[in-house]
Every structure is written in structure tokens, then in C-alpha cells.
């Protein structure tokens, strides 16, 4: 499903299954990009990628109410 900014913010704000689905979709898009960007670099293992994804999700959720698109 292709999401607009409004779709993303609505799903991430509302909680429940829609929020879980949106967070899972974000994770799925972040991991391949990180692997491609950082693959082969020293210290860039699965734990590193997991840490970056977790931090990104936290930083995405914290200011969500202020998002202006």
C-alpha cells in the first residue's frame, strides 16, 4: 500500500493495529536502505542496524503531533 503523509501520520497517531502495521512498514523500508548504505563497514552488523531503526522510530514518533507534511 502506498501511503501519503496524511496516511502515515493518521496511522501512526491512532495506535492499535494500524499503528503496528505502519511501524512495521517503516522498519521494512529502513533495513534494506541501511544495509545498502552501510554494508561492509566496520561495526555495521545486524545489531547496529536494529539500533538505528529503533532510534529512527522513536525520533519519528516523538514529534509526530508537530508534523506539517
Secondary structure, DSSP 8 states (H G I E B T S, - for coil): ----HHHHHHHHHH-HHHHHHHHHHHHHHHHHHHHHHHTTSTT-SHHHHHHHHHHHHHHHHHTGGG---
